Amino acid sequence: AEAVTATAEAPAQPQPQGPAMCAAVLPERLQRREAERQQGVERQRQKKEAQVVREEQSEFFLAEFGREREAVESLLAAGALEEAAARLQALQKLLTDSVRFLAPYEVRQGQETVGRLQGDLAARRQQLQPKKKFAFRSLKKEAAPGSAPRPAEPAPPTPAAPGPGLAEGEAGGEAPCGFNGARDAELELGPAELRQRDVLLAGLRSCRVRLRGNPNTLRVRDCRGCSVLCGPVSTSVLVDGCSDCLLALACQQLRTHRSQGCRFYVQVTSRAVIECCSNVSFAPYAWSYPGIEGDFESSGLNRDSNNWNLVDDFDWLAMDKPSPNWSLIPEQERITCWD
C-alpha cells in the first residue's frame, strides 16, 4: 500500500525550461521561416513567368501590328481603298484585343497610328473621287421693275469645318459632315447622312445634338454645355477641348483630351483614354432609338464587349492609387430617360 501511495504521489516530470525550451521551439520557427521563404520564391517565380508571358505577347503584337500597318499603307498607295478599310478595321480590332497586356505608351502609339491611317484613308478617298465636270450656269433673271422680289431660299445648315489646326486624327481631305458654331440649337442627322461618314462637331454652345445612325468616326471639339447623343461609331471618337458636356457614345476607341466636367455614357471595346482632363465621369451606354440594332450590326461593334469602367489616364502614372481626374457615375444618378 505504501508503495502504491508513493507511486501515485510521485511528482510530475518537470517541463523543459530555459535552453531546453528554446531548443524545442527553434525547429518550429525555422520551419515557418523556411515555408515563408519557399512561398516568396514561388511568388517571385510566378511573377517572372507572368512578366515573360507579357513580354512575349507584346513582342507578338508589335510584330503583327507592324505587318498589318504596312499592308494598309501599301493598299492605300495602290488605291485599293475598300480592302484597305477592311484591313484597317482588323488593325483596330487587334489593338483593342491587346490593350490588356500592353504598356500605356504602346496603346497610345497604336491609337495614334490607327488615327493617322484613318486620316490617310479619308484623304485618298477624296483624292480618287471623280472630279465634277465644268458646266456653264445660267444667270438669274432680274426682276421686272415694280414686281415683288422673290423670297430668298433658306440657307442650308453651316457644315462643320476643321478650321485652323486639325485635332489629332482628323483628316485633311474631304470635309466631314456635322455642325459648327451653333448656339442654343436642336441639331440632328439621320442614317442616310451618317452612313460611314466622318462627323465633326465644333464650337457648339448649349446645343442638343442627336446623331441617329452609324458614322465612321466622330470628333467633338471645343463644345460647351452641350449634349451629344450618337449611334454606334465604327472606329474612333475623339473629344477635345470640351467642358460641361453630356455625351452618349458607342465606339471601338475613345480618346478625350483637354476636357473637364464632362459626363460620358459609353460602350467602348478598348480602354478609354483621357489626357489633360479633370472631373470627367463614366457610365454604361444607355441611349436608344428605332433602328439602333441595325446600326450596331453595320458598325461591327460587339454589344457584349463594353469596357466603360476601364479608363487609362495618361497624366496619372501611380499604380497603387486611382486617378483623381475621373470617376464612375453612381447608379442612382445615371440618366434613364433621354427624351
C-alpha positions in Angstrom: 0.0 0.0 0.0 2.8 2.4 0.8 4.4 1.5 -2.5 1.2 2.3 -4.3 0.7 5.6 -2.5 4.3 6.6 -3.2 3.8 5.8 -6.9 0.5 7.8 -7.0 2.0 10.7 -5.3 5.2 10.8 -7.4 5.7 14.3 -8.8 5.1 15.1 -12.5 8.1 15.3 -14.8 9.2 18.9 -15.0 8.6 20.7 -18.4 11.8 21.8 -20.2 12.7 25.4 -19.4 15.4 27.8 -20.4 17.8 26.5 -23.0 15.8 23.2 -23.3 12.6 25.0 -24.2 14.4 27.2 -26.8 15.8 24.0 -28.4 12.2 22.7 -28.7 10.7 25.9 -30.2 13.6 26.7 -32.5 12.8 24.0 -35.1 9.2 25.3 -35.4 10.4 28.8 -36.1 12.9 27.5 -38.6 10.1 25.5 -40.3 7.9 28.6 -40.5 10.7 30.7 -41.9 11.5 28.1 -44.5 7.9 27.8 -45.5 7.7 31.6 -45.9 10.9 31.6 -47.9 9.6 29.0 -50.2 6.4 30.9 -50.7 8.3 34.0 -51.5 10.4 32.1 -54.0 7.3 30.7 -55.6 5.7 34.2 -55.9 8.8 35.6 -57.5 8.8 32.7 -60.0 5.2 33.2 -60.9 5.8 37.0 -61.3 8.7 36.4 -63.5 6.8 33.9 -65.6 3.9 36.3 -66.0 6.3 39.1 -67.0 7.9 36.8 -69.6 4.4 36.0 -71.0 3.5 39.7 -71.2 6.8 40.5 -73.0 6.2 37.6 -75.4 2.6 38.8 -76.1 3.8 42.4 -76.5 6.5 41.3 -79.0 4.0 39.3 -81.0 1.6 42.2 -81.0 4.2 44.7 -82.2 5.3 42.4 -85.0 1.8 41.6 -86.1 0.7 45.3 -85.8 3.7 46.4 -87.9 2.9 43.9 -90.7 -0.8 45.0 -90.8 0.2 48.7 -90.8 2.5 48.1 -93.7 -0.2 46.2 -95.6 -2.7 49.1 -95.1 -0.2 51.6 -96.2 0.5 49.6 -99.4 -3.2 49.2 -100.2 -3.7 52.9 -99.7 -0.8 53.7 -102.1 -2.2 51.2 -104.7 -5.7 52.8 -104.4 -7.4 49.6 -103.1 -9.5 51.6 -100.6 -12.1 49.0 -99.7 -9.5 46.4 -98.9 -7.5 49.0 -97.0 -10.6 49.9 -95.0 -11.2 46.2 -94.1 -7.6 45.7 -93.1 -7.6 49.0 -91.1 -10.7 47.7 -89.2 -8.8 44.5 -88.4 -5.9 46.5 -87.3 -8.1 48.4 -84.9 -9.5 45.1 -83.5 -6.0 43.8 -83.0 -5.2 46.8 -80.9 -8.5 46.6 -79.0 -8.0 42.9 -78.1 -4.4 43.5 -77.0 -4.7 46.5 -74.6 -5.0 44.3 -71.5 -1.3 43.3 -71.7 0.2 46.4 -73.4 2.0 49.2 -71.7 0.2 52.6 -71.8 2.7 54.1 -74.2 2.3 51.1 -76.6 -1.5 51.6 -76.5 -1.1 55.3 -77.2 1.3 54.7 -80.1 -1.1 52.2 -81.6 -4.0 54.6 -81.3 -2.1 57.4 -82.9 -1.1 55.0 -85.8 -4.7 53.9 -86.4 -5.9 57.6 -86.3 -3.2 58.6 -88.8 -4.2 55.7 -91.2 -7.9 56.7 -90.9 -7.0 60.2 -91.9 -4.9 58.9 -94.8 -7.8 56.7 -96.0 -10.2 59.6 -95.9 -7.7 61.8 -97.9 -7.2 59.0 -100.5 -11.0 58.7 -100.9 -11.3 62.4 -101.6 -8.3 62.3 -104.0 -9.7 59.4 -106.0 -13.2 60.8 -106.3 -14.2 61.7 -109.9 -14.0 65.4 -110.4 -17.2 67.3 -111.3 -17.4 68.3 -114.9 -17.4 72.0 -115.7 -20.7 73.4 -116.9 -21.9 77.0 -117.6 -24.6 78.2 -115.3 -27.4 80.4 -116.5 -27.6 83.8 -114.8 -30.7 84.5 -112.7 -33.2 86.8 -114.5 -33.5 90.2 -112.9 -36.9 91.0 -111.5 -39.0 93.4 -113.6 -39.3 96.9 -112.2 -42.1 97.2 -109.7 -42.5 93.4 -109.2 -42.2 91.9 -105.8 -38.8 90.4 -105.2 -38.7 86.6 -104.9 -38.3 85.3 -101.3 -34.8 84.2 -100.5 -34.3 80.5 -100.1 -33.4 79.4 -96.6 -29.7 79.0 -96.2 -28.5 75.4 -95.6 -27.1 74.5 -92.2 -23.5 75.5 -91.8 -21.3 72.5 -92.3 -18.6 71.6 -89.9 -15.2 73.0 -90.9 -11.9 71.9 -89.4 -10.7 75.5 -89.1 -7.2 76.4 -88.3 -5.3 73.4 -86.9 -6.7 69.9 -87.2 -7.3 68.0 -84.0 -5.4 64.7 -83.6 -6.7 62.1 -86.0 -8.7 64.4 -88.2 -8.4 64.0 -91.9 -7.3 66.8 -94.2 -9.2 65.5 -97.2 -13.0 65.5 -97.6 -14.8 67.9 -95.3 -16.6 65.9 -92.6 -20.4 66.3 -92.1 -21.6 67.8 -88.9 -22.3 71.2 -87.3 -20.1 74.2 -86.5 -20.6 77.3 -84.4 -24.3 76.8 -83.5 -25.8 78.1 -80.2 -28.9 77.0 -78.3 -30.0 74.8 -81.1 -31.5 71.3 -81.6 -29.3 69.6 -84.2 -30.0 66.2 -85.8 -28.5 63.9 -88.5 -30.1 60.7 -89.7 -28.9 57.3 -91.0 -28.6 58.3 -94.7 -26.4 61.4 -93.8 -24.2 59.5 -91.3 -23.6 56.1 -93.0 -19.9 55.5 -92.7 -19.2 59.3 -92.8 -16.7 61.2 -90.7 -18.5 63.6 -88.4 -17.2 66.8 -86.8 -19.0 68.8 -84.2 -17.1 72.0 -83.5 -17.6 75.2 -81.5 -21.1 74.4 -80.3 -22.6 76.2 -77.3 -25.6 74.9 -75.3 -26.8 72.6 -78.2 -28.6 69.3 -78.1 -27.2 67.0 -80.9 -28.8 63.7 -81.9 -26.9 61.5 -84.4 -29.1 58.6 -85.3 -27.0 56.3 -87.5 -23.6 54.7 -88.0 -20.8 57.2 -88.6 -17.2 56.0 -89.3 -15.5 58.5 -86.9 -16.7 61.2 -84.6 -14.8 64.3 -83.5 -16.3 66.7 -80.8 -14.1 69.8 -80.5 -14.4 73.0 -78.4 -18.0 72.4 -77.3 -19.5 73.9 -74.1 -22.6 72.9 -72.2 -23.9 70.5 -75.0 -25.4 67.1 -75.0 -24.3 64.8 -77.8 -26.2 61.5 -78.3 -24.7 59.4 -81.0 -25.4 56.0 -82.5 -22.6 53.3 -82.9 -19.4 54.7 -84.4 -17.4 52.1 -86.4 -14.0 53.2 -85.3 -12.9 56.0 -83.1 -14.3 59.0 -81.2 -12.1 62.0 -80.2 -13.4 64.6 -77.7 -11.1 67.6 -77.5 -11.3 70.8 -75.5 -14.8 70.4 -74.3 -16.4 71.3 -71.0 -19.7 70.6 -69.1 -21.0 68.3 -71.8 -23.1 65.1 -71.8 -22.0 62.5 -74.3 -23.6 59.1 -75.1 -21.1 57.3 -77.4 -20.6 53.7 -78.7 -17.3 53.1 -80.4 -14.2 50.9 -80.6 -11.8 53.6 -79.3 -12.5 56.7 -77.2 -9.9 59.4 -76.6 -10.6 62.5 -74.5 -8.1 65.5 -74.4 -8.2 68.8 -72.6 -11.7 68.4 -71.3 -13.4 68.9 -67.9 -16.7 68.5 -66.3 -18.0 66.1 -68.9 -20.2 63.0 -68.4 -19.7 60.0 -70.7 -22.2 57.2 -71.2 -20.1 54.8 -73.3 -19.9 51.4 -74.9 -16.2 51.0 -75.9 -14.4 47.8 -76.8 -11.0 49.1 -75.8 -10.0 51.0 -72.7 -11.0 54.7 -72.9 -8.1 57.1 -72.7 -8.1 60.6 -71.1 -5.3 63.2 -71.2 -5.1 66.6 -69.6 -8.7 66.1 -68.3 -10.3 66.7 -64.9 -13.7 65.9 -63.3 -14.9 63.6 -66.1 -17.2 60.7 -65.2 -18.3 57.5 -66.9 -21.4 55.2 -67.0 -22.5 52.5 -69.4 -24.1 53.5 -72.8 -27.9 53.6 -72.4 -29.3 55.7 -75.3 -31.5 54.0 -77.8 -33.6 54.9 -80.8 -35.6 53.0 -83.5 -33.1 51.2 -85.8 -30.1 51.2 -83.4 -29.7 47.4 -83.6 -29.2 47.6 -87.4 -26.6 50.4 -86.8 -24.7 48.2 -84.3 -24.7 45.4 -86.8 -23.3 47.6 -89.6 -20.7 49.2 -87.3 -19.2 45.8 -86.4 -19.2 46.6 -82.7 -19.7 43.8 -80.3 -22.5 44.7 -77.9 -21.3 42.1 -75.4 -17.9 43.8 -75.1 -18.0 47.0 -73.0 -15.1 48.4 -71.0 -17.0 51.5 -69.9 -15.4 51.4 -66.5 -11.8 50.9 -67.6 -10.1 54.2 -68.2 -6.4 55.0 -68.8 -5.3 58.4 -67.6 -2.0 59.3 -69.3 -1.4 62.0 -66.7 -1.6 59.7 -63.8 1.2 57.1 -63.5 0.8 55.9 -59.9 -0.3 52.2 -60.0 -1.3 52.0 -56.3 -3.7 55.0 -56.2 -6.7 55.7 -58.5 -6.6 58.8 -60.7 -8.4 61.8 -59.2 -9.3 63.0 -62.7 -12.1 60.6 -63.5 -14.8 58.7 -61.7 -17.8 56.4 -62.2 -21.3 57.9 -62.1 -23.2 56.4 -59.2 -26.0 54.1 -60.4 -28.7 56.2 -58.7 -27.5 59.3 -60.6 -27.4 57.8 -64.1 -29.8 59.0 -66.8 -32.6 56.6 -67.6 -34.9 58.8 -69.7 -33.2 60.5 -72.7 -36.3 62.3 -74.2 
